[in-house]
Amino acid sequence: MRIVVIGGIAAGMSAAAKAQRLNKEASLTVYEKTDIVSWGACGLPYYVGDFYSSPTDMIARPIEKFIESGLDIKIKHEVIEIDTENKKLKVKNLETGDIFEDFYDKLMLATGANAIIPPIKNVKSENVFTLKEYNDGIELKEEMMKDENQNIVIVGAGYIGLEVAEAAKHLGKKDIKIIQLGDRVLLESFDKEITDVIEEEIVSHEGVTLHLQEVVEEIIENNGKVIGVKTNKAEYKADIVVISTGIRPNTSFLKNTGIEMLPNGAIIIDNTGETNIKGIYAAGDCATVPHLVRHENVYIPLATTANKIGRIVGENLAGMNSVFQGTLGSAAVKVMDIQAGRTGISEEEAKKIGIDYKTVFIKDKNQTNYYPGREDIYVKLIYDAKSRVILGGQIAGKKGAVLRVDVLATAIFAKLTVDQLGMLDLCYAPPFSRTWDVLNVAGNVAK
Ligand SMILES: Cc1cc2nc3c(=O)[nH]c(=O)nc-3n(C[C@H](O)[C@H](O)[C@H](O)COP(=O)(O)OP(=O)(O)OC[C@H]3O[C@@H](n4cnc5c(N)ncnc54)[C@H](O)[C@@H]3O)c2cc1C
């Protein structure tokens, strides 16, 4: 049995390590085109913001450990073609330029995604960055740490854009502009009630401004280096521009293989991680994920699902028949002093799917009044209008917001109703909550 894994980060290494442990007889090779494996891009914004100083802290497990355990990892090797009929691969050794053939009985695609760069004039100028790869982080931090670079323009207000804003603020940058095409931040994940709270927090910080419904049309450069940006509304000074306008699956090399994909190039998988071609699996940012509430395959690229489906695929590569239980799209973000999390479906998603839903939105306090540090906390629930089963939830606040979202994820998974949430026996002590926690209150207020 020959197993080949393409891509050596979250999904690929989870699968390879699991398959190798479970099936010692199989011959298994991981091809990774960069020179690093098993690191977490989630740490990039905090490295850039100098919350910690060593980039190697992002590496979950050093390559030597995998090799010691007997795993065959070929770094600086790019798979350039797959012949699904004859189960063959073409691989390019990026150091020597040599191209050779390999074969597989079972194949895993874990090639991740790459940053989308919009067609902005002069976008290739010096000091225009994306934040996706390990080296992106190293290069961006080097420039961010320089005193002369005080004007930071961030294009795109999704998770990464906001995390970069936090990084720049942490470094004490004087002018941070976030430019967003849409009419609010995080518009694909959160509803307006919650993004209003996040936006209020962002603009309360001196030197940080939010420019909504604005489009960057041109990078203004001097001698090849960025000095400003021109939008459809104004011109701004810029020493550094960070483009965070989304990602696209790394699947263009799979054209004409017969592997089914969504229009954005995400490989469609079932709940075992298998594609439409038997013996070929995929997981992570290059693939879809089955959604527990939406009952369809969606593209929600997160480390959490990359690791989990990666492990399931590893078990299946080794001969088991494991099934992924589905995603809720649970995700969280911290911007300066505010934290927010979401799980299940948003109201926008409920509308699109055509579910008969209701919502409740409340503002409450995270804890008792007499214990120091009491803060506002905001909860939105989306629930089925008839059965009252919770379908989605979002929470924002300065303290205790995000981990409460995990309670909601569990409630949605267990198909609890808002009424059951209202009476759920949640922890209480004055520093953490109130006798009726904000989640109990939200459940009880739901009509
Ligand atoms: C700045 C940032 C912050 C993030 N924060 C969070 C967070 O807080 N929480 C969260 O859940 N997720 C977060 N994510 C997302 C998370 O990092 C990804 O979901 C996760 O890394 C996906 O893992 P993956 O293995 O699918 O893909 P990747 O990590 O992209 O790895 C794919 C690998 O495949 C290799 N490859 C591609 N094509 C080939 C080929 N043809 N041949 C050989 N090798 C190939 C690539 O070089 C790459 O190393 C963040 C991402 C970024 C960029």
The ligand as an SDF file (V2000), in Angstrom:
LIG
                    3D

 53 58  0  0  0  0  0  0  0  0999 V2000
   -2.8350   35.0550    9.3930 C   0  0  0  0  0  0  0  0  0  0  0  0
   -3.7120   33.8720    9.6010 C   0  0  0  0  0  0  0  0  0  0  0  0
   -4.3800   33.7000   10.8020 C   0  0  0  0  0  0  0  0  0  0  0  0
   -5.1970   32.5990   10.9980 C   0  0  0  0  0  0  0  0  0  0  0  0
   -5.8480   32.4600   12.2000 N   0  0  0  0  0  0  0  0  0  0  0  0
   -6.6430   31.3930   12.4140 C   0  0  0  0  0  0  0  0  0  0  0  0
   -7.2960   31.2150   13.6600 C   0  0  0  0  0  0  0  0  0  0  0  0
   -7.1390   32.0270   14.5760 O   0  0  0  0  0  0  0  0  0  0  0  0
   -8.0880   30.1220   13.8180 N   0  0  0  0  0  0  0  0  0  0  0  0
   -8.2580   29.1920   12.8190 C   0  0  0  0  0  0  0  0  0  0  0  0
   -8.9790   28.2080   13.0240 O   0  0  0  0  0  0  0  0  0  0  0  0
   -7.6280   29.3310   11.6240 N   0  0  0  0  0  0  0  0  0  0  0  0
   -6.8440   30.4050   11.3990 C   0  0  0  0  0  0  0  0  0  0  0  0
   -6.2060   30.5420   10.2020 N   0  0  0  0  0  0  0  0  0  0  0  0
   -6.4050   29.5370    9.1400 C   0  0  0  0  0  0  0  0  0  0  0  0
   -5.4610   28.3590    9.2840 C   0  0  0  0  0  0  0  0  0  0  0  0
   -4.1430   28.7990    9.3530 O   0  0  0  0  0  0  0  0  0  0  0  0
   -5.6500   27.4350    8.0870 C   0  0  0  0  0  0  0  0  0  0  0  0
   -6.9990   27.0130    8.0690 O   0  0  0  0  0  0  0  0  0  0  0  0
   -4.7410   26.2050    8.1280 C   0  0  0  0  0  0  0  0  0  0  0  0
   -3.3980   26.5700    8.0710 O   0  0  0  0  0  0  0  0  0  0  0  0
   -5.0520   25.2980    6.9420 C   0  0  0  0  0  0  0  0  0  0  0  0
   -4.1630   24.2520    6.9290 O   0  0  0  0  0  0  0  0  0  0  0  0
   -3.9340   23.3970    5.6260 P   0  0  0  0  0  0  0  0  0  0  0  0
   -3.0390   22.2710    6.0000 O   0  0  0  0  0  0  0  0  0  0  0  0
   -5.2120   23.0880    4.9760 O   0  0  0  0  0  0  0  0  0  0  0  0
   -3.2370   24.3880    4.5840 O   0  0  0  0  0  0  0  0  0  0  0  0
   -1.8880   25.2180    4.6310 P   0  0  0  0  0  0  0  0  0  0  0  0
   -1.5410   25.5830    6.0240 O   0  0  0  0  0  0  0  0  0  0  0  0
   -2.0600   26.3020    3.6240 O   0  0  0  0  0  0  0  0  0  0  0  0
   -0.8080   24.1910    4.0880 O   0  0  0  0  0  0  0  0  0  0  0  0
   -0.7990   23.7140    2.7720 C   0  0  0  0  0  0  0  0  0  0  0  0
    0.6160   23.3380    2.3880 C   0  0  0  0  0  0  0  0  0  0  0  0
    0.5970   22.6950    1.1250 O   0  0  0  0  0  0  0  0  0  0  0  0
    1.7690   23.0700    0.4090 C   0  0  0  0  0  0  0  0  0  0  0  0
    1.4830   22.8750   -1.0240 N   0  0  0  0  0  0  0  0  0  0  0  0
    0.5670   23.5230   -1.7740 C   0  0  0  0  0  0  0  0  0  0  0  0
    0.5560   23.0300   -3.0430 N   0  0  0  0  0  0  0  0  0  0  0  0
    1.5090   22.0760   -3.0820 C   0  0  0  0  0  0  0  0  0  0  0  0
    1.9680   21.2070   -4.1120 C   0  0  0  0  0  0  0  0  0  0  0  0
    1.4400   21.2260   -5.3240 N   0  0  0  0  0  0  0  0  0  0  0  0
    2.9560   20.3390   -3.8160 N   0  0  0  0  0  0  0  0  0  0  0  0
    3.5120   20.2920   -2.5620 C   0  0  0  0  0  0  0  0  0  0  0  0
    3.0990   21.0900   -1.5550 N   0  0  0  0  0  0  0  0  0  0  0  0
    2.1050   21.9490   -1.8070 C   0  0  0  0  0  0  0  0  0  0  0  0
    1.9500   24.5270    0.7660 C   0  0  0  0  0  0  0  0  0  0  0  0
    3.2840   24.9200    0.5720 O   0  0  0  0  0  0  0  0  0  0  0  0
    1.5290   24.5510    2.2300 C   0  0  0  0  0  0  0  0  0  0  0  0
    2.6490   24.4300    3.0730 O   0  0  0  0  0  0  0  0  0  0  0  0
   -5.3590   31.6430    9.9640 C   0  0  0  0  0  0  0  0  0  0  0  0
   -4.6770   31.7980    8.7570 C   0  0  0  0  0  0  0  0  0  0  0  0
   -3.8630   32.9010    8.5700 C   0  0  0  0  0  0  0  0  0  0  0  0
   -3.1490   33.0540    7.2570 C   0  0  0  0  0  0  0  0  0  0  0  0
  1  2  1  0
  2  3  1  0
  2 52  2  0
  3  4  2  0
  4  5  1  0
  4 50  1  0
  5  6  2  0
  6  7  1  0
  6 13  1  0
  7  8  2  0
  7  9  1  0
  9 10  1  0
 10 11  2  0
 10 12  1  0
 12 13  2  0
 13 14  1  0
 14 15  1  0
 14 50  1  0
 15 16  1  0
 16 17  1  0
 16 18  1  0
 18 19  1  0
 18 20  1  0
 20 21  1  0
 20 22  1  0
 22 23  1  0
 23 24  1  0
 24 25  2  0
 24 26  1  0
 24 27  1  0
 27 28  1  0
 28 29  2  0
 28 30  1  0
 28 31  1  0
 31 32  1  0
 32 33  1  0
 33 34  1  0
 33 48  1  0
 34 35  1  0
 35 36  1  0
 35 46  1  0
 36 37  1  0
 36 45  1  0
 37 38  2  0
 38 39  1  0
 39 40  1  0
 39 45  2  0
 40 41  1  0
 40 42  2  0
 42 43  1  0
 43 44  2  0
 44 45  1  0
 46 47  1  0
 46 48  1  0
 48 49  1  0
 50 51  2  0
 51 52  1  0
 52 53  1  0
M  END
$$$$
